[in-house]
Amino acid sequence: MEDTIVLYPSPGRGHLISMVELGKLILKQHPSFSITILILSEPNTNTNYTAPNYVASSTTKYITTVNSTTPSISFHHLPPLSEVPPSTSSLLELNYLIPRFNNQNLHQILKTISQTSKLKAFIIDFFCDAAFEVATNLDIPTYYFFTSGASYLAALLYRPTLHKKVDKSLKDLGNTLLDIPGLPPIQASDLPEPWKDRTSKEYHYSLNAANHMAKSNGLLVNTFDLLGTKSIKAISGGLCVPDRPTPPIFCVGPLISDSNQDVEDHECLNWLNLQPNRSVVFLCFGSLGLFSAKQLKEIAVGLENSGQRFLWVLRNPPPDNEKDPNLDELLPKGFLERTKEKGFVVKQWAPQVAVLRHESVGGFVTHCGWNSVLEAVWCGVPMVGWPLYAEQRLNRVVLVEEIKLALGLNESEDGLVSAAELEKRVKELMDSEVGTEARERVSGLRDEAVTAVKEGGSPHVALAKLAELWRQN
Ligand SMILES: O=c1ccn([C@@H]2O[C@H](COP(=O)(O)OP(=O)(O)O[C@H]3O[C@H](CO)[C@@H](O)[C@H](O)[C@H]3O)[C@@H](O)[C@H]2O)c(=O)[nH]1
């Protein structure tokens, strides 16, 4: 019987791709294992769900490519659900609920796999936390793959302690500074939204996940040492889980997919070919980032007034975000004509890794999604952090205050970033000493990341340790 590792990613692009890349790396380093990846249907691809749809970030093409280029990975699509989560569920709730509703299917699949092969490890995304109970009942060693950075992992592992220490909802603490091991002092308001209201369902889903992670066989993180030195130290030193032994942590990153480039010869790359070296600031906000019409106008004015070259990925404001944006309506009158020598607006989606890697790109205004951060580091591009949702505010604090790879951006009370603020930060990033310093730091880390992924580098060492553990099981 062959030794099998089963991976269970959450379906969103920011989660699925890095886990599939992990599967590819395991196979490359340890080809004696067979890899099975369980695929949940995305909330938006099942007509039973009324969750927001986002076609542009679909991973179907990526999975098809991996299927044909790495046939030794087998993808197993979970069957459609007979019972579906309530239609009132938020997208975040669905991320936790869909795996929960799949538990019966999962139980069956894990049993079937165990009958035909030796199931050495089950690696799950934290959104798939409901699977932890299924796997432990079947006595299968279970690991979590963490798609964000070590700082967020440190904070998440510390959550059960924070929950006991602070008896109020974090939303009532405003800007109170909290001490979380491995992080710089952080304002309660910079922690993820779902952690802020003790009465919400999301609060408890993520708290449960944190509790289970601390009981798992190990934690794999998509990062490398220098991108989270303090947090990694705090986690391994047991500071984040003070009341029990912390599972071992394995830094297996950076896991980045170059093949997520939907259109290699995208028109924006042709435009970049015509721009001077490091002259363009790239603005892109992950697979789900959206702005109001008012905010889009402020961005346009800020970019125009900055005088910098820019490449901007723009989407329609909600609720019509699936539709192609009408630039004439959304942008200030005459904007495209006035900026045509210096700017390029891409509708919906750009091949981000190819853009960041392009020598004309000199800066990145990002929502601080972890994959975007890793890609920026991988390409040596300094950032302006403009967090929008999930753990991105926490990532920004670490990027701006601790590792200093990004510049901050001030928002007004209602969350709006003014044109003047964006203009100032973009100029600072592209054309000031502060920007140059961030560029130098990010270049240094890029070199470290390149060294890390070479034979014998940190992800290889981490995977060798894991493979050893799995073989002993
Ligand atoms: O026009 C676009 C927009 C995005 N991307 C790619 O899409 C991915 C986006 O990932 P990420 O930057 O991590 O953002 P999200 O999609 O928002 O990811 C979710 O998952 C991440 C990992 O857990 C978290 O860090 C984020 O906060 C969470 O929102 C990256 O690979 C980008 O290269 C493109 O190629 N083109």
Ligand as a Chemical Component Dictionary entry (heavy atoms), coordinates in Angstrom:
data_LIG
# 
_chem_comp.id                   LIG 
_chem_comp.type                 NON-POLYMER 
_chem_comp.pdbx_formal_charge   0 
_chem_comp.three_letter_code    LIG 
# 
loop_
_chem_comp_atom.comp_id 
_chem_comp_atom.atom_id 
_chem_comp_atom.alt_atom_id 
_chem_comp_atom.type_symbol 
_chem_comp_atom.charge 
_chem_comp_atom.model_Cartn_x 
_chem_comp_atom.model_Cartn_y 
_chem_comp_atom.model_Cartn_z 
_chem_comp_atom.pdbx_ordinal 
LIG O1  O1  O 0 -6.000 41.036 -10.238 1  
LIG C1  C1  C 0 -5.548 40.130 -9.536  2  
LIG C2  C2  C 0 -5.859 39.983 -8.170  3  
LIG C3  C3  C 0 -5.279 38.953 -7.444  4  
LIG N1  N1  N 0 -4.428 38.082 -8.062  5  
LIG C4  C4  C 0 -3.829 36.959 -7.292  6  
LIG O2  O2  O 0 -4.745 36.499 -6.329  7  
LIG C5  C5  C 0 -4.081 36.151 -5.119  8  
LIG C6  C6  C 0 -4.673 36.960 -3.996  9  
LIG O3  O3  O 0 -4.241 36.437 -2.777  10 
LIG P1  P1  P 0 -4.050 37.330 -1.467  11 
LIG O4  O4  O 0 -3.172 38.457 -1.749  12 
LIG O5  O5  O 0 -3.625 36.435 -0.375  13 
LIG O6  O6  O 0 -5.461 37.949 -1.197  14 
LIG P2  P2  P 0 -6.917 37.300 -0.990  15 
LIG O7  O7  O 0 -7.365 36.694 -2.215  16 
LIG O8  O8  O 0 -7.730 38.389 -0.448  17 
LIG O9  O9  O 0 -6.643 36.159 0.127   18 
LIG C7  C7  C 0 -7.304 35.723 1.290   19 
LIG O10 O10 O 0 -6.418 34.717 1.805   20 
LIG C8  C8  C 0 -5.120 35.179 2.217   21 
LIG C9  C9  C 0 -4.329 33.972 2.677   22 
LIG O11 O11 O 0 -4.899 33.395 3.797   23 
LIG C10 C10 C 0 -5.260 36.216 3.305   24 
LIG O12 O12 O 0 -3.990 36.714 3.661   25 
LIG C11 C11 C 0 -6.146 37.352 2.795   26 
LIG O13 O13 O 0 -6.316 38.339 3.784   27 
LIG C12 C12 C 0 -7.496 36.765 2.388   28 
LIG O14 O14 O 0 -8.358 37.771 1.944   29 
LIG C13 C13 C 0 -2.606 36.470 -5.319  30 
LIG O15 O15 O 0 -1.929 35.278 -5.645  31 
LIG C14 C14 C 0 -2.602 37.416 -6.521  32 
LIG O16 O16 O 0 -1.441 37.285 -7.329  33 
LIG C15 C15 C 0 -4.095 38.221 -9.388  34 
LIG O17 O17 O 0 -3.291 37.448 -9.959  35 
LIG N2  N2  N 0 -4.667 39.247 -10.076 36 
# 
loop_
_chem_comp_bond.comp_id 
_chem_comp_bond.atom_id_1 
_chem_comp_bond.atom_id_2 
_chem_comp_bond.value_order 
_chem_comp_bond.pdbx_ordinal 
LIG O1  C1  DOUB 1  
LIG C1  C2  SING 2  
LIG C1  N2  SING 3  
LIG C2  C3  DOUB 4  
LIG C3  N1  SING 5  
LIG N1  C4  SING 6  
LIG N1  C15 SING 7  
LIG C4  O2  SING 8  
LIG C4  C14 SING 9  
LIG O2  C5  SING 10 
LIG C5  C6  SING 11 
LIG C5  C13 SING 12 
LIG C6  O3  SING 13 
LIG O3  P1  SING 14 
LIG P1  O4  DOUB 15 
LIG P1  O5  SING 16 
LIG P1  O6  SING 17 
LIG O6  P2  SING 18 
LIG P2  O7  DOUB 19 
LIG P2  O8  SING 20 
LIG P2  O9  SING 21 
LIG O9  C7  SING 22 
LIG C7  O10 SING 23 
LIG C7  C12 SING 24 
LIG O10 C8  SING 25 
LIG C8  C9  SING 26 
LIG C8  C10 SING 27 
LIG C9  O11 SING 28 
LIG C10 O12 SING 29 
LIG C10 C11 SING 30 
LIG C11 O13 SING 31 
LIG C11 C12 SING 32 
LIG C12 O14 SING 33 
LIG C13 O15 SING 34 
LIG C13 C14 SING 35 
LIG C14 O16 SING 36 
LIG C15 O17 DOUB 37 
LIG C15 N2  SING 38 
# 
